[in-house]
Amino acid sequence: MSRVGRAADDAAGGGLRGRAAAGAGGAFRALRARVAGGRDETDAPVVADAVPERVFGPPLLEVRGLTVTYRTGDDEVPAVQDVDLLVREGERVAVVGESGSGKSTTAAALIGLLPGSGRVAAGTISFAGEDVTHASDARLLRLRGREVGLVPQDPMSNLNPVMRVGAQVEEVLRAHGLASGRAARERAVELLGLAGIPDAARRARAFPHEFSGGMRQRVLIAIALACEPRLLVADEPTSALDVTVQRQILDHLEHLTEATATSRGTSMLLVTHDLGLAADRADTVVVMSRGRVVESGPAARLLVDPQHEYTRRLVAAAPSVSAARASVRARADGVTGPRRHDTADGAPVLRVEDVTKTYRVRGRGNGEITAVDGVSLAVAAGTTTAVVGESGSGKTTLARLALGLEAPTSGRLLVGDDVVGETSGARRRAVRRAMQPVFQDPYASLDPTMSVERLVDEPLRVFGEGDRASRRRRVGELLDQVSLPRESAQRRPAELSGGQRQRVAIARALAVEPRLVVLDEAVSALDVLVQDQVLQLLAELQEDLGVAYLFITHDLAVVRQVAHEVAVMRGGRLVERGSTDQVMGSPREDYTRELLAAIPGAEFYAARAG
């Protein structure tokens, strides 16, 4: 039996030898940290001295003084500078940092996949004692897949849409001379099954678009592990997935790479911006900022007692870490959610009354899918109601219904006394003005051909507000409110960062002074520090303006920070609803408890508290 097969069998039988010491949420139990003094005021990384209880093998990947540059015109701009990194046999190392920190560039350099004009300008990369810094293309082709597997971030852009998934796994086996013909097909089915795809023989004949996001990611895992590599590089492998699907994917990765009685298992280099995930899954954490390593050490110490100022900022800003820490203290803390905004009468801005939405599906018997099934809730003025659930739970459909972008099959939605979709003329314009959206992707939701000023004042023009001079003054006020410099009014979206673009989207939503803003996964595409800034901004705006939020999200870690009320959806139905204190602190439903348990870092902090 193969090493991967043995690991999967051990996992199924609960026989993971190292799991008790260093499984999910167990890195802190496996390491006894001795904290070295921090040196925040210098460029030198802070390194924690630790004695691991779990024994690792010799160095497998060793990086010394790595510097990566990109050519722009006549200049070379450093993206990674003087990075040291060590991954031993059987070890799981997480590299964390925000966008632009250099973590993905470092991972790409290790396997010779730097894009465009990127090149290794200095330093060495050794794999199993061999210097592969400037290895030939032929050597890198043998190294990738055969000895180093890669699980990339976006499964849709990394799977061939016109090839069946089984054929894509077979392709790897044939390319490395491991199997061909019928043997390759049978092995591909076996690998898909090991990666957690049910009915693998049948699903191997399907195309990527016939899989969910989680299932597509499992296909990439099967491809990455096809050659039983000694090192697995996982670059943000679950950043776009719901917490429960994320947990399933990472559990499978852990099972398939875990040590057995005859092997140390596959080493893993996990690239992520999620510190909670690093706490759960890594033995060692390496923190990068602006192309440099600023701190490294055991997950047990670094996530609880960070030494470098940047690491402390990451830990403080990470919703998954703060939510997990708050969860284990919920009973003692009393209040877990944000302070409720005082309102004059507490009247709801939005009422959802027994709303159902069905869609007709052509083919397969011309059946129907019920996306929203008998949902009722209310959003009070000046408060935030979070609607949470996995993909397919119906939460985004509910948001579209609230905005009047879809019509309910039955039931009704009311803004004040007006039924959404049943008004006309001036009343319809008033209803539309009362609700404004902020969408998930700030790169796709803003017209790239328009200036920031035109984007923000467009709602004012649509609703006939003021003249050009007054609208320009209003745009300036809105940019001040969302903490953007007024000179950014003449910029276009491409000239702004992701966080700045989302601030523009928020300013645009607030332009006509709505009573309700519907935020559909509005911070899920942002880095942890930018996400924290936007969440703080939303809270300040709510406090100042009294606006209500309908906050659609799959991230329960964020919910604890922003919501007064929480509604949990599953399969189109509302399965639990209540205050943030109640739902997050003492959930009634098993499903809600499963969602909370799946927050990265939950087991880490729960075990520390216990």
C-alpha positions as CSV (number, residue, x, y, z in Angstrom):
1,M,0.0,0.0,0.0
2,S,1.2,3.5,-0.8
3,R,2.3,6.0,1.9
4,V,-0.8,8.2,1.1
5,G,-3.1,5.1,1.2
6,R,-1.6,4.0,4.6
7,A,-2.1,7.5,6.0
8,A,-5.7,7.5,4.9
9,D,-6.4,4.1,6.4
10,D,-4.8,5.2,9.7
11,A,-7.0,8.3,9.6
12,A,-10.2,6.3,9.0
13,G,-9.3,4.0,11.9
14,G,-8.4,6.8,14.3
15,G,-4.8,5.6,14.3
16,L,-2.9,8.7,13.5
17,R,0.1,8.3,15.7
18,G,1.1,11.9,15.8
19,R,-2.4,13.4,15.9
20,A,-2.8,13.6,19.6
21,A,0.5,15.5,19.7
22,A,0.2,17.7,16.7
23,G,-3.1,17.3,14.9
24,A,-5.8,19.9,14.2
25,G,-5.7,22.4,17.0
26,G,-2.9,20.4,18.7
27,A,0.3,22.3,17.7
28,F,0.4,23.9,21.1
29,R,0.2,20.6,22.8
30,A,3.2,19.4,20.8
31,L,5.5,22.2,21.6
32,R,7.0,23.7,24.7
33,A,8.1,27.2,23.9
34,R,10.9,29.2,25.5
35,V,10.3,32.8,24.3
36,A,13.3,34.7,23.2
37,G,13.4,38.4,23.7
38,G,11.8,40.4,20.8
39,R,13.7,42.9,18.8
40,D,10.9,44.9,17.3
41,E,13.0,48.1,16.7
42,T,15.3,46.3,14.3
43,D,14.8,44.5,11.0
44,A,16.1,41.3,12.5
45,P,13.3,38.6,12.9
46,V,12.2,37.6,16.3
47,V,12.8,33.8,16.7
48,A,11.3,31.7,19.4
49,D,13.5,29.0,20.9
50,A,11.5,25.9,21.3
51,V,12.0,22.3,22.2
52,P,9.5,20.2,20.1
53,E,8.0,17.2,21.8
54,R,7.2,15.8,18.4
55,V,10.4,14.6,16.7
56,F,10.9,15.8,13.2
57,G,13.4,14.4,10.7
58,P,16.3,16.2,9.0
59,P,15.9,19.4,7.0
60,L,13.9,18.8,3.8
61,L,13.6,22.3,2.5
62,E,16.2,24.9,3.5
63,V,16.1,28.5,2.3
64,R,18.9,30.9,3.2
65,G,19.0,34.6,2.3
66,L,16.4,34.4,-0.4
67,T,15.9,37.6,-2.4
68,V,13.4,37.8,-5.3
69,T,13.2,40.8,-7.6
70,Y,10.9,41.9,-10.4
71,R,12.0,44.0,-13.3
72,T,10.0,47.2,-14.0
73,G,11.4,49.1,-16.9
74,D,15.1,49.6,-16.2
75,D,14.8,48.9,-12.4
76,E,14.6,45.8,-10.4
77,V,12.2,46.0,-7.4
78,P,12.7,43.6,-4.5
79,A,9.6,41.6,-3.6
80,V,11.3,39.3,-1.1
81,Q,14.5,40.1,0.8
82,D,16.9,37.9,2.8
83,V,14.3,35.3,3.8
84,D,15.4,32.2,5.8
85,L,13.0,29.2,6.0
86,L,13.4,25.7,7.2
87,V,10.9,22.8,6.8
88,R,12.0,19.4,8.3
89,E,10.7,16.0,7.4
90,G,7.2,15.6,8.8
91,E,6.9,19.2,9.8
92,R,4.0,21.6,9.0
93,V,5.2,25.2,8.6
94,A,2.7,28.1,8.0
95,V,3.9,31.3,6.3
96,V,1.5,34.1,7.2
97,G,1.1,37.8,6.3
98,E,-1.1,40.2,4.4
99,S,-1.1,40.8,0.7
100,G,2.2,42.1,-0.5
101,S,4.1,40.5,2.4
102,G,5.9,38.3,0.0
103,K,4.6,34.9,1.2
104,S,3.2,33.7,-2.2
105,T,6.2,35.0,-4.0
106,T,8.4,33.0,-1.7
107,A,6.4,29.9,-2.3
108,A,6.5,30.4,-6.1
109,A,10.3,30.9,-5.9
110,L,10.8,27.6,-4.1
111,I,9.3,25.6,-7.0
112,G,10.5,27.7,-9.9
113,L,7.2,29.2,-10.8
114,L,7.9,33.0,-10.4
115,P,5.7,34.9,-12.9
116,G,6.9,37.3,-15.5
117,S,10.2,39.0,-14.8
118,G,10.6,37.6,-11.3
119,R,13.9,36.0,-10.5
120,V,15.9,34.8,-7.6
121,A,18.5,37.6,-7.2
122,A,20.3,36.2,-4.1
123,G,20.3,33.3,-1.6
124,T,20.0,29.6,-1.9
125,I,17.1,27.0,-2.0
126,S,18.0,23.5,-1.0
127,F,15.7,20.5,-1.3
128,A,16.8,17.3,0.5
129,G,20.4,18.6,0.5
130,E,20.4,19.5,-3.3
131,D,20.9,23.1,-4.3
132,V,17.9,23.8,-6.7
133,T,18.2,27.6,-6.7
134,H,19.0,27.8,-10.3
135,A,18.1,24.3,-11.4
136,S,17.5,23.6,-15.1
137,D,13.9,23.4,-16.4
138,A,14.2,19.7,-16.8
139,R,15.2,19.3,-13.1
140,L,12.4,21.5,-12.0
141,L,9.9,19.5,-14.1
142,R,11.0,16.4,-12.3
143,L,11.0,18.1,-8.9
144,R,7.5,19.6,-9.2
145,G,4.8,17.0,-8.8
146,R,7.2,14.1,-8.2
147,E,8.9,15.5,-5.0
148,V,7.0,18.7,-4.4
149,G,3.2,18.9,-4.7
150,L,1.3,22.2,-5.1
151,V,-2.2,23.0,-4.0
152,P,-3.0,26.4,-5.5
153,Q,-5.6,28.9,-4.3
154,D,-8.2,29.1,-7.1
155,P,-9.5,25.7,-8.3
156,M,-11.4,27.2,-11.2
157,S,-8.4,28.8,-12.8
158,N,-6.1,25.9,-12.1
159,L,-8.3,23.1,-13.5
160,N,-8.8,22.7,-17.2
161,P,-12.5,23.4,-17.8
162,V,-12.8,21.1,-20.9
163,M,-11.0,18.0,-19.4
164,R,-12.7,15.5,-17.1
165,V,-11.3,15.6,-13.6
166,G,-10.1,12.0,-13.7
167,A,-8.1,12.7,-16.9
168,Q,-6.4,15.6,-15.1
169,V,-5.2,13.4,-12.3
170,E,-4.1,10.7,-14.9
171,E,-2.1,13.4,-16.7
172,V,0.2,13.9,-13.7
173,L,0.7,10.1,-13.3
174,R,1.6,9.7,-17.0
175,A,3.9,12.8,-17.0
176,H,6.0,11.4,-14.3
177,G,6.0,7.8,-15.6
178,L,4.1,6.4,-12.7
179,A,1.2,4.8,-14.5
180,S,-0.5,4.7,-17.9
181,G,-3.6,3.3,-19.5
182,R,-5.9,1.4,-17.3
183,A,-3.6,1.5,-14.3
184,A,-3.5,5.4,-14.5
185,R,-7.3,5.5,-14.6
186,E,-7.7,3.2,-11.6
187,R,-5.1,5.1,-9.7
188,A,-6.8,8.4,-10.5
189,V,-10.0,7.1,-9.1
190,E,-8.2,5.9,-6.0
191,L,-6.6,9.3,-5.5
192,L,-9.9,11.1,-5.9
193,G,-11.5,8.8,-3.3
194,L,-8.6,9.4,-0.9
195,A,-9.0,13.2,-1.3
196,G,-12.6,12.8,-0.1
197,I,-14.6,12.8,-3.3
198,P,-17.6,10.4,-2.9
199,D,-18.5,8.0,-5.7
200,A,-15.0,8.7,-7.2
201,A,-15.4,6.3,-10.1
202,R,-18.4,8.1,-11.4
203,R,-17.3,11.7,-10.5
204,A,-13.9,11.1,-12.3
205,R,-15.9,11.4,-15.5
206,A,-17.3,14.8,-14.6
207,F,-16.0,18.2,-15.6
208,P,-14.9,20.9,-13.0
209,H,-18.0,23.0,-13.4
210,E,-20.1,20.1,-12.1
211,F,-18.3,20.2,-8.8
212,S,-18.7,22.6,-5.8
213,G,-15.8,24.8,-4.8
214,G,-14.9,22.4,-2.0
215,M,-15.0,19.4,-4.3
216,R,-12.8,21.2,-6.9
217,Q,-10.3,21.9,-4.2
218,R,-10.2,18.2,-3.4
219,V,-9.4,17.5,-7.0
220,L,-6.4,19.8,-6.8
221,I,-5.3,17.9,-3.6
222,A,-5.6,14.6,-5.5
223,I,-3.4,16.0,-8.3
224,A,-0.9,17.4,-5.8
225,L,-0.6,14.1,-3.9
226,A,-0.7,11.9,-7.0
227,C,3.1,11.3,-7.0
228,E,3.3,11.0,-3.2
229,P,5.6,14.1,-2.9
230,R,7.8,14.6,0.1
231,L,6.7,18.3,0.4
232,L,3.3,19.8,-0.2
233,V,3.1,23.5,-0.8
234,A,-0.5,24.8,-0.2
235,D,-1.0,28.4,-1.2
236,E,-4.1,29.8,0.4
237,P,-5.9,26.4,-0.3
238,T,-9.1,27.2,1.5
239,S,-9.4,31.0,1.5
240,A,-12.5,31.1,-0.7
241,L,-14.3,28.3,1.2
242,D,-16.8,28.2,4.0
243,V,-15.5,27.3,7.4
244,T,-17.0,23.8,7.5
245,V,-15.8,23.0,4.0
246,Q,-12.4,24.5,4.9
247,R,-12.2,22.3,7.9
248,Q,-13.1,19.2,5.8
249,I,-10.4,20.0,3.2
250,L,-7.7,20.6,5.9
251,D,-8.7,17.5,7.7
252,H,-8.2,15.5,4.5
253,L,-4.9,17.2,3.9
254,E,-3.8,16.3,7.4
255,H,-4.9,12.7,7.1
256,L,-3.2,12.2,3.8
257,T,0.1,13.8,5.0
258,E,0.2,12.4,8.5
259,A,3.0,10.2,9.7
260,T,2.6,6.4,9.8
261,A,4.5,3.6,11.5
262,T,6.8,3.5,8.5
263,S,7.0,7.1,7.4
264,R,7.2,10.6,8.8
265,G,4.5,11.6,6.3
266,T,4.6,14.5,3.8
267,S,5.9,17.8,5.0
268,M,3.7,20.8,4.4
269,L,4.3,24.5,3.7
270,L,1.0,26.3,4.2
271,V,0.7,29.9,2.9
272,T,-2.1,31.7,4.5
273,H,-3.3,35.1,5.9
274,D,-5.4,33.3,8.5
275,L,-3.7,33.2,11.9
276,G,-6.4,31.0,13.3
277,L,-5.8,28.4,10.6
278,A,-2.1,28.6,11.3
279,A,-2.8,28.0,15.0
280,D,-4.8,24.9,14.2
281,R,-2.7,23.3,11.5
282,A,1.0,24.3,11.8
283,D,3.8,23.2,14.0
284,T,5.8,26.3,13.2
285,V,4.6,29.8,12.0
286,V,6.7,32.2,10.0
287,V,5.4,35.8,9.8
288,M,6.3,37.9,6.8
289,S,5.9,41.7,6.3
290,R,7.0,43.8,3.3
291,G,9.1,40.9,1.9
292,R,10.9,40.0,5.1
293,V,10.5,37.5,7.8
294,V,9.8,39.4,11.0
295,E,9.1,36.6,13.4
296,S,9.1,32.8,13.5
297,G,8.6,30.1,16.1
298,P,6.2,27.4,17.4
299,A,2.5,28.1,16.8
300,A,1.9,27.5,20.5
301,R,3.9,30.5,21.5
302,L,3.7,32.9,18.5
303,L,-0.1,33.0,18.3
304,V,-0.5,33.5,22.1
305,D,2.6,35.6,22.9
306,P,3.7,37.4,19.8
307,Q,6.9,39.4,20.1
308,H,7.1,41.5,17.0
309,E,4.8,44.5,16.7
310,Y,3.6,43.5,13.3
311,T,2.7,40.0,14.6
312,R,0.8,41.6,17.5
313,R,-1.2,43.7,15.0
314,L,-2.0,40.6,12.9
315,V,-3.2,38.7,16.0
316,A,-5.2,41.6,17.3
317,A,-6.9,42.1,13.9
318,A,-7.6,38.5,13.0
319,P,-11.3,37.8,13.4
320,S,-10.8,34.0,13.7
321,V,-8.4,34.4,16.5
322,S,-10.4,37.0,18.4
323,A,-13.6,35.1,17.9
324,A,-12.2,31.8,19.1
325,R,-10.6,33.5,22.1
326,A,-14.0,35.2,22.9
327,S,-15.9,31.9,22.4
328,V,-14.0,30.1,25.2
329,R,-14.6,33.1,27.5
330,A,-18.2,33.7,26.5
331,R,-19.8,32.7,29.7
332,A,-17.4,34.8,31.8
333,D,-17.5,37.8,29.6
334,G,-21.3,38.3,29.6
335,V,-21.7,40.5,26.5
336,T,-19.9,39.2,23.4
337,G,-21.4,41.3,20.6
338,P,-21.1,45.0,19.9
339,R,-23.0,47.6,21.8
340,R,-26.5,48.2,20.4
341,H,-27.1,51.6,18.9
342,D,-29.7,53.5,20.8
343,T,-32.8,54.2,18.6
344,A,-35.8,56.3,19.2
345,D,-38.5,53.7,18.7
346,G,-36.7,50.4,17.9
347,A,-38.9,50.1,14.8
348,P,-37.5,47.6,12.2
349,V,-36.1,49.1,9.0
350,L,-36.6,45.8,7.2
351,R,-39.1,43.0,7.9
352,V,-39.0,39.7,6.1
353,E,-42.2,37.8,6.6
354,D,-42.4,34.1,5.7
355,V,-40.5,34.6,2.5
356,T,-39.9,31.7,0.1
357,K,-38.0,31.7,-3.2
358,T,-38.0,28.8,-5.7
359,Y,-36.2,28.4,-9.0
360,R,-37.2,26.1,-11.8
361,V,-34.4,23.9,-13.0
362,R,-34.5,22.7,-16.6
363,G,-33.5,19.1,-17.2
364,R,-33.5,16.3,-14.6
365,G,-37.3,16.3,-14.6
366,N,-37.8,20.1,-14.8
367,G,-37.8,20.2,-11.0
368,E,-37.6,23.1,-8.6
369,I,-35.0,24.3,-6.1
370,T,-36.1,26.1,-3.0
371,A,-33.3,28.7,-2.3
372,V,-35.2,30.4,0.6
373,D,-37.8,28.5,2.5
374,G,-40.2,30.4,4.8
375,V,-37.8,32.8,6.3
376,S,-38.9,35.5,8.7
377,L,-36.6,38.1,10.4
378,A,-36.3,41.8,11.1
379,V,-33.5,44.4,11.1
380,A,-33.9,47.2,13.6
381,A,-32.7,50.7,13.0
382,G,-29.1,51.3,13.9
383,T,-28.3,47.7,14.4
384,T,-26.6,44.9,12.5
385,T,-28.3,41.6,11.7
386,A,-25.9,38.9,10.4
387,V,-27.1,36.1,8.2
388,V,-24.7,33.3,8.3
389,G,-24.4,29.8,6.7
390,E,-22.5,27.7,4.2
391,S,-22.6,28.2,0.4
392,G,-26.0,27.2,-0.9
393,S,-27.7,28.1,2.4
394,G,-29.8,30.8,0.7
395,K,-28.2,33.9,2.4
396,T,-27.2,35.7,-0.8
397,T,-30.6,35.0,-2.3
398,L,-32.2,36.5,0.8
399,A,-30.0,39.6,0.3
400,R,-31.1,39.9,-3.4
401,L,-34.7,39.6,-2.3
402,A,-34.2,42.4,0.3
403,L,-32.8,44.7,-2.3
404,G,-35.6,44.0,-4.7
405,L,-33.3,42.3,-7.3
406,E,-35.4,39.2,-7.0
407,A,-39.1,38.7,-6.4
408,P,-40.2,36.3,-3.7
409,T,-42.3,33.3,-4.7
410,S,-44.4,33.8,-1.6
411,G,-44.3,36.0,1.5
412,R,-43.3,39.6,1.5
413,L,-40.5,42.0,2.5
414,L,-41.2,45.4,3.9
415,V,-39.2,48.6,4.2
416,G,-41.1,50.7,6.7
417,D,-44.7,50.2,5.6
418,D,-43.8,49.6,1.9
419,V,-43.7,46.1,0.4
420,V,-40.5,45.7,-1.6
421,G,-41.4,45.1,-5.3
422,E,-45.1,46.2,-4.9
423,T,-44.7,50.0,-5.0
424,S,-44.5,52.4,-8.0
425,G,-43.5,55.9,-8.8
426,A,-42.2,58.0,-6.0
427,R,-42.8,55.3,-3.3
428,R,-40.7,52.8,-5.3
429,R,-37.9,55.4,-5.6
430,A,-38.1,56.0,-1.8
431,V,-37.8,52.2,-1.1
432,R,-34.8,51.9,-3.4
433,R,-33.2,54.9,-1.9
434,A,-33.7,53.5,1.6
435,M,-31.6,50.4,0.8
436,Q,-28.1,50.3,-0.8
437,P,-25.7,47.4,-1.4
438,V,-22.0,46.8,-0.8
439,F,-20.9,43.7,-2.7
440,Q,-18.1,41.2,-2.0
441,D,-15.5,42.0,-4.7
442,P,-14.4,45.6,-4.8
443,Y,-12.5,44.8,-8.0
444,A,-15.6,43.7,-9.9
445,S,-18.3,46.0,-8.3
446,L,-16.8,49.3,-9.4
447,D,-16.8,50.5,-13.0
448,P,-13.0,50.7,-13.9
449,T,-13.6,53.4,-16.4
450,M,-15.1,55.9,-13.9
451,S,-13.2,58.1,-11.4
452,V,-13.9,57.8,-7.7
453,E,-15.8,61.0,-7.8
454,R,-18.1,59.8,-10.5
455,L,-18.6,56.4,-8.8
456,V,-19.6,58.0,-5.5
457,D,-21.8,60.7,-6.9
458,E,-23.7,58.4,-9.3
459,P,-26.4,57.6,-6.8
460,L,-26.9,61.3,-6.2
461,R,-27.3,61.9,-9.9
462,V,-29.7,59.0,-10.3
463,F,-31.9,60.3,-7.5
464,G,-31.6,63.9,-8.7
465,E,-29.8,65.3,-5.7
466,G,-28.4,68.8,-6.0
467,D,-26.3,70.4,-8.6
468,R,-22.8,69.6,-9.7
469,A,-21.1,71.8,-7.1
470,S,-23.2,70.4,-4.2
471,R,-22.6,66.9,-5.3
472,R,-18.9,67.5,-5.4
473,R,-19.0,68.8,-1.9
474,R,-21.0,65.8,-0.8
475,V,-18.4,63.5,-2.4
476,G,-15.7,65.2,-0.4
477,E,-17.7,64.7,2.8
478,L,-18.3,61.0,2.0
479,L,-14.6,60.4,1.3
480,D,-13.8,62.0,4.7
481,Q,-16.3,59.7,6.4
482,V,-14.7,56.6,5.0
483,S,-11.2,57.9,5.7
484,L,-10.0,58.4,2.1
485,P,-8.0,61.5,1.1
486,R,-10.0,63.9,-1.0
487,E,-7.4,63.8,-3.8
488,S,-8.4,60.2,-4.4
489,A,-11.6,61.5,-6.0
490,Q,-9.8,61.9,-9.3
491,R,-8.3,58.4,-9.3
492,R,-9.7,55.3,-10.9
493,P,-10.3,51.9,-9.2
494,A,-7.2,50.4,-10.7
495,E,-5.1,53.0,-8.8
496,L,-6.5,51.9,-5.4
497,S,-5.8,49.0,-3.1
498,G,-8.5,46.5,-2.3
499,G,-9.3,48.1,1.0
500,Q,-9.5,51.6,-0.6
501,R,-11.9,50.3,-3.3
502,Q,-14.2,48.8,-0.6
503,R,-14.2,52.2,1.1
504,V,-15.3,53.7,-2.1
505,A,-18.1,51.2,-2.4
506,I,-19.2,52.0,1.2
507,A,-19.1,55.8,0.4
508,R,-21.2,55.2,-2.7
509,A,-23.7,53.2,-0.7
510,L,-24.0,56.0,1.9
511,A,-24.3,58.8,-0.6
512,V,-28.1,59.0,-0.5
513,E,-28.3,58.4,3.3
514,P,-30.0,55.0,3.2
515,R,-31.6,53.5,6.3
516,L,-30.3,50.1,5.5
517,V,-27.1,48.9,3.8
518,V,-27.0,45.3,2.6
519,L,-23.4,44.0,2.8
520,D,-23.0,40.7,0.9
521,E,-19.6,39.1,1.9
522,A,-18.3,42.7,2.0
523,V,-15.0,41.9,3.8
524,S,-14.4,38.3,2.8
525,A,-12.0,39.2,-0.1
526,L,-9.9,41.5,2.1
527,D,-6.7,40.8,4.1
528,V,-6.9,40.6,7.8
529,L,-5.6,44.1,8.6
530,V,-7.6,45.7,5.8
531,Q,-10.7,43.7,6.9
532,D,-10.2,44.9,10.5
533,Q,-10.0,48.6,9.3
534,V,-13.2,48.2,7.2
535,L,-15.1,46.5,10.1
536,Q,-14.1,49.3,12.4
537,L,-15.2,51.9,9.8
538,L,-18.6,50.2,9.5
539,A,-19.1,50.3,13.3
540,E,-18.1,54.0,13.5
541,L,-20.5,54.9,10.6
542,Q,-23.3,53.0,12.3
543,E,-22.7,54.8,15.5
544,D,-22.5,58.2,13.9
545,L,-25.3,57.8,11.3
546,G,-27.7,55.2,12.9
547,V,-27.7,53.2,9.7
548,A,-28.8,49.5,9.9
549,Y,-26.8,46.7,8.3
550,L,-28.0,43.3,6.9
551,F,-24.6,41.6,7.0
552,I,-24.4,38.5,4.8
553,T,-21.4,36.3,5.5
554,H,-20.0,32.7,5.9
555,D,-17.4,33.9,8.3
556,L,-18.6,33.4,11.9
557,A,-15.4,34.9,13.2
558,V,-16.5,38.3,11.8
559,V,-20.0,38.0,13.1
560,R,-19.0,38.3,16.7
561,Q,-17.3,41.6,16.0
562,V,-20.1,43.3,14.1
563,A,-23.5,41.8,14.8
564,H,-26.2,42.5,17.3
565,E,-28.5,39.8,16.0
566,V,-27.6,36.6,14.2
567,A,-29.7,34.4,11.9
568,V,-28.3,31.0,10.9
569,M,-29.4,29.5,7.6
570,R,-29.1,26.0,6.3
571,G,-30.7,24.6,3.1
572,G,-32.8,27.8,2.6
573,R,-34.3,27.6,6.1
574,L,-33.7,29.7,9.2
575,V,-32.5,27.2,11.8
576,E,-31.6,29.5,14.6
577,R,-32.0,33.2,15.4
578,G,-31.2,35.4,18.4
579,S,-28.8,37.9,19.9
580,T,-25.1,37.5,19.2
581,D,-24.6,36.6,22.9
582,Q,-27.1,33.9,22.7
583,V,-26.3,32.3,19.3
584,M,-22.5,32.6,19.6
585,G,-22.3,31.9,23.3
586,S,-25.0,29.3,23.9
587,P,-26.2,28.0,20.5
588,R,-29.3,25.7,20.6
589,E,-28.8,23.9,17.3
590,D,-26.1,21.3,16.5
591,Y,-25.5,22.9,13.1
592,T,-24.7,26.2,14.8
593,R,-22.3,24.5,17.1
594,E,-20.6,22.8,14.1
595,L,-20.2,26.2,12.4
596,L,-18.7,27.7,15.6
597,A,-16.4,24.7,16.1
598,A,-15.1,25.0,12.5
599,I,-13.8,28.6,13.1
600,P,-10.0,28.3,12.6
601,G,-8.3,28.6,16.0
602,A,-11.4,27.5,18.0
603,E,-9.8,24.2,19.1
604,F,-6.5,26.0,19.8
605,Y,-7.9,28.5,22.3
606,A,-10.5,26.1,23.7
607,A,-7.7,23.6,24.5
608,R,-5.6,26.3,26.0
609,A,-8.5,27.5,28.2
610,G,-9.1,23.9,29.3
